Amino acid sequence: MIHRHQLDELAAAGRLRGLHSRAGVDFSSNDYLGLANSPRLRDAVLDALLSGVAIGSGGSRLLRGNDPEHERLEAEAAAFFGSESALYLSSGFAANETLFATLPQRGDLVVHDALIHASAHEGLRCGRAERVAAEHNDADAFADAIKQWRAGGGTGRPWIAVESLYSMDGDRAPLDDLVALADETDAFLVVDEAHAVGVYGPDGRGLAAHLDGRDNAIVLRTCGKALGVEGALLCLPRVLRDFLVNRGRGFIFSTAPSPLMARAVGEALRICADEPERRQALQQRVSLAGQVLGVLGIPASGSQIVPVILGDDARAMRVAEMVQQAGYDVRGIRPPTVPPGTSRLRISVTLNASEADIRGLGEALQAAMRAA
Ligand SMILES: Cc1ncc(COP(=O)(O)O)c(C=O)c1O
């Protein structure tokens, strides 16, 4: 059987994945602000439940699934981020897939960063536009791709697709240069703020908050990472929201997200505005992690995501396992999630790990890197 055969091949290559229970201090989640289990989010959900907010939506938004909680959240999110409109989808994956499969048209060109998330690739595969990868974080490469395409007779609209903060490297896109390029070339700019919303910017509005309200920008904010809930908000011009509502297959043919979760996301946005101390505490832990890991020769990424690039797949997994055995939940990441030869540990600094935990992780990592 083909499936068994392929699984056996993965196992032989040491790449078989499995699901494991959570264990150890959290250095691997995206719950950066520690909101997922916070009393305030719990209370908001409990209040909503007791006041009759539905758990399930019961259908597609276009049929009976459109709940007042979805509409309230979208209005709140548009006001919070300053976008003309917002659309709440059930995950960041669904949002990226629906966006890229639907909005770029035949004859358009999507230039995406080489390290863009799998969900964007998935949408682009289903879409009608041409697509090309630009070298990671190289604004000139984006400009060259658009120039070449125009010179070759491209007449549609260019699209530029990036993440503001990359999920596996923790580095940032050159947003200012890309905004200027989008303006110069009449391109749409799509910025995935999955790992930046809640963590950066005024009130935690992210690294791309200044783009909201532009008619050539779309900002994706996932709600299952720093916001501690689930789903994703697309913040975009109203005409594009209307287009997704009419043509986005991932929106139309899918049960609307839980109204209860919509209520929770609204509360998470309010927490971001009301509790700046969470962001400050996280930045202190990021600085401490930078010092502790710096001693081991691991360069700081400048963000809460710190890659420890070990190169060799097997060594990365061995080091991860030793650190896990010492009580720290750090995961090894291998190709195809990251490019070949860059297997790594992905250390995620969150408020779920204390300063003492960060120091302990440094010691465990030092021992593991020596031994492996
Ligand atoms: C950059 C980026 N975009 C989108 C997603 C998908 O978001 P979600 O987990 O809400 O499906 C992820 C998740 O890992 C991500 O890292």
The ligand as an SDF file (V2000), in Angstrom:
LIG
                    3D

 16 16  0  0  0  0  0  0  0  0999 V2000
    3.4050   32.8520    9.2260 C   0  0  0  0  0  0  0  0  0  0  0  0
    2.2170   32.0040    9.4800 C   0  0  0  0  0  0  0  0  0  0  0  0
    1.0940   32.2350    8.7840 N   0  0  0  0  0  0  0  0  0  0  0  0
   -0.0100   31.4990    8.9670 C   0  0  0  0  0  0  0  0  0  0  0  0
   -0.0280   30.4630    9.8720 C   0  0  0  0  0  0  0  0  0  0  0  0
   -1.2650   29.6420   10.0480 C   0  0  0  0  0  0  0  0  0  0  0  0
   -1.9960   30.1230   11.1150 O   0  0  0  0  0  0  0  0  0  0  0  0
   -2.9520   29.1610   11.9560 P   0  0  0  0  0  0  0  0  0  0  0  0
   -2.0530   28.4100   12.8770 O   0  0  0  0  0  0  0  0  0  0  0  0
   -3.9060   30.0750   12.6330 O   0  0  0  0  0  0  0  0  0  0  0  0
   -3.6180   28.2460   10.9840 O   0  0  0  0  0  0  0  0  0  0  0  0
    1.1120   30.1910   10.6290 C   0  0  0  0  0  0  0  0  0  0  0  0
    1.0870   29.0830   11.6140 C   0  0  0  0  0  0  0  0  0  0  0  0
    2.0470   28.5130   12.0050 O   0  0  0  0  0  0  0  0  0  0  0  0
    2.2660   30.9730   10.4220 C   0  0  0  0  0  0  0  0  0  0  0  0
    3.3980   30.7490   11.1100 O   0  0  0  0  0  0  0  0  0  0  0  0
  1  2  1  0
  2  3  1  0
  2 15  2  0
  3  4  2  0
  4  5  1  0
  5  6  1  0
  5 12  2  0
  6  7  1  0
  7  8  1  0
  8  9  2  0
  8 10  1  0
  8 11  1  0
 12 13  1  0
 12 15  1  0
 13 14  2  0
 15 16  1  0
M  END
$$$$
